Amino acid sequence: MSEAIFQTPGPLANGWRLDHSYSRLPDLLHKPWRLSPVQSPSLVLFNRPLALSLGLDADALDTADSAAVFAGNTLPPGALPLAQAYAGHQFGGFTNLGDGRALLLGEHITPAGQRLDIQLKGSGATPFSRGGDGRAALGPMLREHIISEAMHALGIPTTRSLAVAATGEPVYRRETLQGAVLTRVAASHIRIGTFEFLSAHEDKQALAALVNYTLERHFPDRIGAESPALELLRCAMERQASLVARWLNVGFVHGVMNTDNAALSGETIDYGPCAFIDRYAPDTTFSSIDRGRRYAYANQPPIAQWNIARLAEALFPLLHPEEARGLELANGVIEGFQDEFKRHWLSGMRSKLGLFNEEQGDETLSKDLLNALEESGADFTNAFQSLSSEAALQSSPFGDGALATWHADWSARRSRQPQTHAECLQLMRKHNPRVIPRNHMVEAALASASAGDLAPTHRLLAALSDPYNAEAPREIAYLEPAPSGSAPYKTFCGT
């Protein structure tokens, strides 16, 4: 990495090693800002395993005194807070945005040399708040902590939560809620919307600087390409295709795939109206504001491709000196998304079905299973769990009907590969989680936490921490969908 931009500070108190390479980019991209102290900070959750992996002193930080840092009253050593500027297409409409309720404290350098953003979310108003109070409520911050940690345990690239701190102050939305701040750890907060922001300002020089910075930070093996912007577009397309395929393989619905929520690093970011499907239904939408089902489960791949097209538009001035050739190159990358996504999705489905080699009919086999699950109303996660057993390899666990017919096709497909039943089961159990964040269990934990009881949240986090371990003891409630007759599940942005 360029020493002029990227520096490696020595360790400070409690293990913090904060650099500020993003602040060395053009001023249009960020604004230095101040903390907004709160009345009575208290530490609600602290992520000790994450702290240890970051090289932080977990014992020193997991204390009542550290609430002042995690609530935004006191800066950790070496921090220089700033608010990042970005734009975004929100439900298809372009808007200038920016960190309206978040501050980047710096980039922590881990003992392994990894550079990770440390951001306070819900820390107060910034120059980009657009009239908002910049605060967050406890429930949505706990939701982000729970779901992001679950995604990490599932092996899906994600931002993570180091801590959640209560502010001791009310937050006024449709009702009065408890205020909270989340400390988010991310590979970076560079979004498709960051490039759109510079494109809207027609600042080609700043755009080129951000392209080079992003390549150096996230794709150092791609540096030196003839067209850095085109190479970055390819990298972003590949990461987004892989990420969304992983979402679908575990039944995750992001809920708000705006371009400001598409990270160039390929991490899942912003856990607002997200949820996991129970019954398999491709048009599943949980978000209360997504009335047109724009971000439904099955719409996530084409939306990700649409987002990549917006990135291509933002990068267009840098793609090629000849406009026609630039358009041709951009379209080539955009059109390549479908094949890249299918490759990752089908690889995931083969693993979920215990298939080691590739055959022409694997896509049809996979889609036939999903169609049968939809027709039967079966639970997505538990259906794959049912297949991940010795008994299921011998006979159908689903009884008669389309699923039983599919089971015969699956058995025939497995018979054409040399791996044993034991090897198939081992592969399947590594890719079919036994436990996911069941929506009703998440809501129950959040309700208890809002009433002052964090025990259900801790139990839920423990259950989610090892999702592929079939031998781990679980309460049955963590393994089953909501009881029959429950109201359709709805989620809210929490902004």
N, C-alpha and C positions, 0 to 999 in steps of 0.2 A: 504494500500500500504506500501511497505517496506520503512521505514524512511531513510535507508542508501542510497536508490536511489531517492526516491520522497520526496521533501521538499516543504514547503509552506512559501514563503517569505512574509513579510509585504508589504503594499502598498507603492509605491514610487510616484514620480511626475507624474501627469496626470492619476493616477490610475494604472500604470503598476505594475504587480507583476510577475516577470519572474524567473522561476526556470530552471534548466539545467540537468534534469535527463538523457537525452539521452547522454550527454557528459560524464556521469559516466559509460557508457557501454564500452566494449573493444575498444581500440584506432583504431583498423582496420576499425571500422564503421564510423569514422568521422575524419575530420581535422579542427582544429581551423583556422580561416581565417580573413582577414581584409576587411574593407569597401573599395570600389573603388569610391571615390567622383566624382560627375558629375558637369558640368559647371553651369547650370542655372535651378535648380529644381523648379518645380511649381506643385501645387496640382490640379489635373484634376477632380477627383471624391473622395468623402469621404463618407463612409457608416455610417451615424449617428445612425440608429437603431442598427446595429451590434455593434458599439462602446459602446453604452449604455448597451447592453446586456452583454458585456464583463466587465462592470464596469469601463470603461475608461471615462475620462473627455472629452466628445465630443466637448464642446465649446472650450476647450483649444487646441484640436488637429485639429479642422476644421478651420485652419488658414494658411496663407501664410508661416508663420515660420515653421510649421510642415512639409512642403514639404521637408525640409532637412532630416527629419527622414524617410519619406516614399520613398524618392529617394535613400537612402543609404549613405548620407553624414554624418549624425550624428546618433549615437546609442541612442535608448530609454534607460532610466535608468534601469540598471540591465542586459542589454543585453550582451551576449558573443557569437559572431557569429561563426558558423561552417558550413562546407559543409559536407553533408552526402554521404556516399559511398553506392552504390547499383549496381546491374547488371540488366539484363532484356532480355527476348526473344522479339525481335522486328521483327514483321512479320515472326515469327517462328525461327529466327536466334539469337543465344545467343551472348550478348555483355556486356562487363564491362562498366559501365556508371558512375553514381555519379552525384551530383549536379553541373552541368557544368555552370549554370547561376543563381544559387539560394543560399541563405544563411539562415540558421535557426538562428534566433536571440534568441530563447529560448521558453519556454512553459509558457504562461500566465495563471495564476490561477484566474478564475472568482469569483465573490462574492458567487456563489453557489458551489464553489469548483471544477468546471470543469477545466481540464488541456487541453489547446489548443496550438498547435504550431503556432508561428508567424514567417512567412518566407517572405523574400524579393525575388521576382522572376524577373530576368532581371537586377540584381545588379552588374554584372561584372564577369570577369574571376575568376575561382577557380582552385585548383589542378586537378579537374576532367573535365576541359573544352575541352580537346582533340583538342586544336588548335583554338577553337571558341573564340569569343569576350565576351561571357557571357552576352550579352545585349539582350533586347527585344524591339519590336516595339510597338508603341502606339495602333495600330489597334487590334492586338492579345490580348493585355492586357485588352483593353476595352471589347473585345468579352468575355474573361473569366469572367470579372466582370458582364456583362449582363446575360450570360447564367447561371453562378453559382447562381446568385441571383434569376433568374427565377426558377431554380431547387429547391432552398430552399422554394420559395413560393408554388411550386407544392407539397411540402412535401416529397421530395426525398433526402436522405442523400447526403451531398455534402460539399466539401470545400467551403469557402466563401472568398470574397474580402473585405478587410477593406478599401483599398484606391488604387488609381492609381495616380502616379506622373509622370509627364513628366521630362525628364532629361535635355532638352535644347541642346542635342547632337544628331547628325545623327546616324542612324544604317544602315549599308550597306548590303543589300541582293541583290535581282535581280534589285532593285531600291533603291534609298536613301529614308529612312523612318525616322519618328520622334521616338526618343528613349523614353522608359517609363519603370517604375518599378511597379509591382503589389505587394501589401502586402496581402499574402494569410494566411488565418486562417484555420487550419485543426485539426481534432481530433488527428492525427499524420501523419507523412510522411513515416511510415513503410510500405513497399511494399512487394509483393511476391519477387520482384527482390532484396530486401535487404537480404532475406534468401538465395536466389540463389548466391549472392555475397560471403557470408560466406561459403556456400557449395563448391563453386569453389576454395576457398582458403583452403578447408579441415580443417577448424578451428572448431572442434566439441565443444570445450569449449565456444567459443564466440557464436556459434549457440545456445547452451543451455541457455546462458545468455539472448540472444535476445528472445528466446521462453518464458522464465519466465517473462521478462520485458513486452512483448506484452500481455501476459495473465493478468498480474497485471494491466496494463494500460487500456485495452479494455474489458477484460472478467474476472473481479475479482470474479464473481460467479462460475467460472470454475476452480479456483485454487484448488489444492489438488488432481487432477486426477492422476491415476496410471501412465499414460503416458502423461506428459504435452504437448509434441510435437503432439501426436495424437489428444488431445483435442483442441489444437490450429488449427490443420488442419480441424477438424469438424466445429469449430467456423467460420473460414474463408470461408469454403464452404457454410455454412448457410447464412452468410452475403452477399456473392457474388450472391447467388441464389436469395435472396430477392431483392437485388439492381437491378439486370438485369431485373427481372420481372417487377419492377416499371418503368424501362426505357421503356420497350415494351408497357406497359399500357398507356403511354403518347406519344408514337411515337418518342422516342429519339434514335439517332444513335451516339454513342460515337466517333467512327471513328478511334481510335488508341488504341485498347485494348491489348497493350503490357503488359508483366508481371510487368514492372516498373510503369505501370499506374493502377495497381490493389492494392488498399490500404487494409491492413488487418482490418482497422476500419470499412470497408464497405461503405465508402464515395465515391462518384464520384469525381475523381481527374483528372486534366489535360484536359482543354477544348480547344484542338487544332482544329482538323478538324471536330468538332461535328456539328450536326444540327438536326432539327426536320423534320419528313416527312410531306408532304402535302398529296398528293395522296397516298393511301395505296398500297405499293408494297414491298413484303418481301425482294427482292434483292436490295433495295435502298442502295446505297453507295454514299457519298458526297465527300470523301477525294480524292484529285487529285492523290495521290500516291498509293491508294489501288486499283490497276488495276485488281487484282484477286478477288475483293470483299470479301476478308478474313473477314473484319469487317462489313459486310452488316447488315442491321437491323435484319433479321431473323437468322443470324449467331452468334449473340451476346451470346445466351445461350451456344451453344457448345464451343465457344471460352472461355467463363468463366470457363467451366468445364475443358478445356485443360489447362488453367492457373492454376487451382487447382491441376492438375496432376503435373505441374512443381513445385508447392510448396511441394507436397508430395515427389518428388524426392529430393528436397533440405533438407527436414526434415528426410529423410529416416534413416540416421545413429542414430537418436534418437527415432524412433518409437517403436522398440522392440529389445531386445537382439538377438532374433532368426530372421534371415533374411527372411525366408519363412513366418513366422508369421507377420513380419512387412509389407511384400508385400501384404499379405491377408488383413490386416487392412487398409492399404492405399487404395487398390482397392475398399474396401467396402465404404470408404468415397467418393471417386471419383465417383463411380457408383451411390451413393445416391444423387448426384447433380440433376439429371433429375427429380426425384420425388419431391425434395425440391423446385426446380424452378417451376415445374408445379403447386404445391400447392399454391405458392405465386401468380403466374400469373393468375391462375383460380380464386383465391380469389379476385384479382383485377378486373377481367372481370365480376364476379358476381356483384360486387359493381357497376361497370359501367353500368350494365344492370338492376339494381334495384332488384337483387335476394338476398334474405336473408338466405334461406336454401340451402342445397346441394342436387342435384339429379344426377343420373348416366349420364344423357345425356348433362350435362352442358358444358363439353368440346367440344362436337360436335356442340352444339348450338353456342358457341363462335367462333369456327373455321368456321362454315358455314357463320356467319356474315362477318368475315374477307375475306373469299373467295368471297363473294358477293361484298364487297367493292372493292376488287382488280379487279373483272370483270367489275364493273361499272366505275372504275376510280374515285370513290368518295373521297373527302377529309376526312382523318382519324378523325381529331378533330371535324370538323363540323358535321360529320355523327353522332357521339355520342351526340353532342349537340342537333341535331335534334330529337334524341330519348328522350332527357331529358325535355319533355314538356307534358302538359296534353293532347294536341291534339294527340301526337304520341302514347300515351297509348291507344287511342281509335281506331286510324286507321293509316295505313302506311304513313309516310311522303315522301316515295321514289317512289311512282307511281307503275307501273307494274314491272315484272321481278323478278330476284332472291331475291332482297332485300324485295320485297313485300311478297314473299313466306316465307322468313325468319321471317318477322314481324308476320305472323300468328302463326308460331311455338313459337315465343317469347311470344306472348299474351297467348297462351295456357299454357306455362311454368309459367308465372306469376299468372295465375288463380289458380294454385295449391298451392299457399302460402297464408297465412292469412292476410298479410299486405295490407293496403289500397293503392290506387293510390298515395295519398299524401305522404305516407311513402316511396313508391318506388321512387318518384321524389326527395325527400329529400336526399335519399342515392345516387342517380345518380348524382345529382348536386354537391355533395361533392367529386365526383371522376371523373367527366368529365369536364376538364378545358374549359372555354370559350375562353381563350386566351393563346397562347404559343408564344415563340420567333419566329415568322414567319421569315424565312430566308431573304426574300427581305427587311423586315423592319429592321432587324439587320444590313444588309449591308448598307442600306440608312443612318442609324444612325452613323455607323462607318465612312462612307464617309464624312458626315457633320462634325463629330468630327475631322477628319484629316485636314479638311479645317478651323478648329477653331470654329465651331458652335456646342456647346454641347446641345443645346435645344432639338433636336430630341432624343438624348440619354436619357435625363431626362424624356421626355414624354414616351418613350418606357419603361423605368424602372418603371414609375408610373403605366402604363397599365399592366405590368407583376406582380405587387406586390400583386394583389388580384385575382388570375386567376379563382377561382371557383365562384366568386360573379356574378351571372347572372344579377343583378340589377345595377352594376356599369356602369357608362357611358363609352363607348369606341368609338374611331374613327373606322369606318368600315375597314380601312386599317389594323388594328391590328387583325381583325377577319377573314380575307380572305387570301387564298393562293396567290401566285404570279399571275399576270395577264396571261391570256391565251396567248400562244405564246412566253413566256419568255424562255430564254436559260436554259438548265439543270443547276442546282445549283452545284457549286464546292467549296470546302473549302481547306484550306492549313494549314500546321502545324504551321507556324509562328515562326519557330525556327531560 
